[in-house]
């Protein structure tokens, strides 16, 4: 009787951990395909770790059941879930970084936080809720991507600082007259001289696609030796 019960518990643990692995991996595949720093392996690790915490909190304290029934001793196993929520925040913060005036990987940090919840749901035995959460999360990450790109192209504005090194003998005026153009605004323009060549630094503001197009066109100009983002 005891062996059968133990076997059933072991199989339950296997199902919970495998469920967390598969569901967390699905989200990780999408992040990996998007070339994000936290991809397949990271999301699986978070999901399995959270699931294991859930297993411990629900199955690891069964020996206390009889103790609680016959005494005033209480064990609050729900604290494990609250600590997972707090702890995953540090991992999510680790993948966020600032690049110029832009903040990167906010979505990946949020997906890690959500995957922890999915893993915890599987860990406590509610694989169905974990599966529903995975479908909703993937829907938000994949299906809303075209809408996000449309918004970025039409309404969003970005800022970047560029450093333009002119070719030998080129005067700054011949290049400065190209600022601004095609919806790209230029500000904080400065002219420096380095090894006998002029170097222009400026801050550009405009739609992301327009900024990239502007930089690409300027990089191919014969008057420009090199251009780099600062």
N, C-alpha and C positions, 0 to 999 in steps of 0.2 A: 504494500500500500504506500509506504513512504517512498520507495523507489519510483513508482509510477508517478506520484505527485512531483517528485524532484525532476523527473524527465519532462513532464509537462511544463514546469517552470523554466527549464533550460530551453525548450523549444520556443516558449513565449519570448524569452530574451533574444534568441536568434532572429525571430520574426521582427521584433522591434528594431534591432540594430540594422538588419538588412533593409527594412523599410526606410530608416533614416538615411542609409547609404545611397539607396536608389533615388529617393526624392531630393536629397541634398545634391547628388551628382547631376541631376537634371538641371538644376539651377546653375551649378558650376560649369556645365557644358556651354550654356548660353554666355556666361561671363568669359569663359575661355575663348569662345568664338569672337567675342568683342575685344579680345586682346587686352583684358584687364589683368592687373597684377595678382589679384586674388581669383584664381580660376577653379578648375575642377577639383584638384586635390585639397585646396584650402576649404572649399565649401563642404566636401565630404568629411574632412577632419572635424569641422565645426559641428556638422549635423550628427556625426557619430559620437563626438564628445558630449554634446548636449543630450543625446539619447541615452548614453551611458549614465549620465547624472540622473536622468529620469528613471532609468531602471533601478538605480541604487535607491532613489527616494521612495519608489513604490514597492520594490521586491526585496530590497536589502535590509529592511527593518521588520520583516515578518515575525522574527523571534520576539519582538516587543509587543505583539498583539496580546498574548496571554498575560504579559506583565502589566500592560495598561488595564486589562480587564480586572485584575486582582489587586491593583494598588493605585495610588494617586500619582504615580510617575507618568508623565506625558512626553511624547516625542513628536515634535512638529516637523514632519518630513517635507512640508511645502516650502521650507526655507531654501531647499536646494534649488527650486525653480527661480526664486527671487535672486539668488546669488548668480545663477547663470545669466539672467537678464543684465545684471550689473557688470559681470565679468566680460561679457561679449563686447561691451562698449569699448573696452580698452583695445581689443583686437581690431574692431572697426575703425577706431581712431588712427590706428597704425597704418592703414592703407590710404588715408586721406593726406594729400599734400598740396601745396600751393605752387603754381607755376606762373610766374609773372603776376598778373592780376586775376588769374583764373584759379579756381579750386577744383582739383581733380579727384575722381573716385568716390564721390559721395554716394552714387547709386550702388557701387560695389560694397561699400560699408553698410548701407541699408540692407542689401541682400544677405550679407553675412548675419546681420542681426535677425532677419526674418528666418534664415535657414536654421539658426539656433532654436527658434521657436518651433520650427517644423521637426527638428530632431528631438526636442523635448516632448512634443506631442507623441511622437512614435515611442519615445522612451517610457512614457507613462501608460502606453497601451492604446492610445487613440490614434491609430495609423490612418483611419479615415479622415480625421480632421487635418492631419499632416498632409495627406494627398490633396485635399481640397485647397489647403493653403499653398501647396506647390503649384497647382493649376492657376490659381489667382495670381501668384507672384510671377510665374512665367508669362502669363497673359499681359501683365503690366510691363514686363521687361521687353517682350518681343513685339506684341501687337501695337503698343504705343510708340515704338521707335520711329515709324514713319511720321507720325504726328509731331513727335519731338523734333525731327529733322526739318519738317515743314515750318515749324515755329522758329527754329534757329535761322533758317534761310530768310524768312520774311520779316521777322520782328526783333530778333535778338541782336544785340550790339556787343562787340568785344573790343578790348583795348590791348595793343601790343606796342612794345618799344623796339625799334629796329636801329641797327647801325649799318650805314651804307658807306663802303669804302670806294672812292672813285678811282677810275683808271688814271694813269700818269698824264698830266697835262690838261685834264678836264676841270673846268671851272664849276664851282657849286651852282651857279645860276642856271646852267644848262639842265641840271637835274631837279633843282628846287622848283622849277616851274611846273613840274609834274605833280606837285603836292598842292592841293588834294585832287582826287579824281574818282569818278565812279562811286560816289557815296562814301568815300573814305576821307575822313577829316584828319588833318595833321596839326599837331600842336607841340610846343616845347622844342622847336627846331633849334639845333645848335650845330655850328660849323667848327671843326677842329682840323689840325694839320698834324700828320704823322708820317715821318720819313719822306717829307716832300710831297705827300699826297693828301688831298682833302678827305675828311671823314665827316659824314653827316649823321647826326643822331636825332630821332624824332619819335613822338608818340602818336600812333595811329588809332583811330576809332571808327568803327563801322561794322556792318554785318560780317560774320566770320568768313563766308565765301568770298565777299568782296575784298577782305583783307588778304586772304590767301592768293586771290587772283592778282591783286596789286603787287604783292611781293614777287610773285612768279614773273610777271611782266618786267618789273624793274630789274630782276636778277639777270634777264636775258639782254638787257640794254648794253650796247657797246661802251657807253660811258661809265658803266659800273663794273668794278673789279670783283666785289663780293658784297653780300648783304646777309646779315645775321640778326636773329631775334635776341634781345638782351633779357 
